[in-house]
Amino acid sequence: METLKFIADNINVIGTRALEHISIVFVAVGIAIVTAVPIGIAITQSKSTADTVLYLASMMITVPSIALFGLMIPLLSPIGHGIGYVPAVIAVILYSQLPIIRNTYTAIANVDPALREAAKGEANTAWQEGLRARAQAEQSEAAMRQALTERDNAQRDAVGARQAMRGR
C-alpha cells in the first residue's frame, strides 16, 4: 500500500521524470542513428578500419556509466552542464554506437556479393547499396522469425501429440 500512496502523492514528479527519460532516449538514439549508420556504411570499405572502429566502440561500451559521468562532470561543468540532461544524452549516444555500427556493418557485409556487383553495375551510390542491404536484412529477419514460429508450432504439436498418446 505504501507504494501506491507514494505514487499517488508524487504522480506529477513521476510523470515529469518519465517524460524527461523518454526525451533523453529519443534525442540520444536519434543522434546515435544519424552518426552510427554512416560510420557502419563507411567501414564496409575496409576490413582493417572496420575492425578498429568496432574495437573502439566495444571498448566504449565496457566503461561503467558512473565512470563515464565522472569523466564528463569536469568536462561539461565549465559550460554549465556537469550533471543533468546533456551528460545523460551524451552517455546514451556513446553506449548506442556499438550496436548500431555493428548491425549496419553486418547487414551490409552480409549482402550477397552478386547483389553488390549488380548495384555497382547500376551505378548505385554506397547509400543506395546500404538501403538495399537494409531491405535484405529485414527479409532475413522476417525469414528467421517465420522459421522460429514454425519451430515453435512444431514443438507445440509434438507436445500435444505426446500428451494425446499418454491420455489413451
Number of C-alpha atoms within 10 A of each C-alpha: 6 7 8 9 10 10 13 11 11 11 12 11 11 13 11 11 12 12 12 13 14 12 14 21 16 14 14 22 22 14 17 22 16 12 15 25 18 17 19 26 22 18 22 19 13 9 11 11 13 20 12 12 18 20 12 12 19 16 11 16 16 9 11 10 14 9 9 16 19 13 12 19 16 13 14 15 11 9 8 11 15 18 15 11 13 15 19 19 21 20 17 19 22 18 21 21 24 23 15 21 26 21 16 24 25 16 23 23 19 11 18 12 10 9 13 19 12 13 16 13 9 9 11 14 11 18 12 12 20 25 14 18 23 17 14 17 19 13 12 13 12 12 12 12 12 12 12 12 12 12 12 12 12 12 12 12 12 12 12 12 12 11 11 10 9 8 7 5
